[in-house]
Amino acid sequence: MKTTIEIDQQLLRQAQKTLGTDTIKGTVEASLCTVIQHSQLEKLANALGTIPLDLTPVQLRSQRHKRPSHVSR
């Protein structure tokens, strides 16, 4: 989709430097992806601790020790 917008040049340069992009299109697309990813991570973080596991702390620790050795901790 083509559209015309005014973009603050200093803000654009900062975004390009931060995102490592060269073009306006690349910067806008990377910015949109970053916003979406941030939102998804925020939703995931908000969901942490809301899933009932019905495990005692002792049972939870024993489950953690059952991980295969190739899984990073």
Buried (B, 14 or more C-beta within 10 A) or exposed (E): EEEEEEEEEEEBEEBBEEBEBEEEEEBBEBBEEEEEEEEEEEEEEEEEEEEEEEEEEEEEEEEEEEEEEEEEE
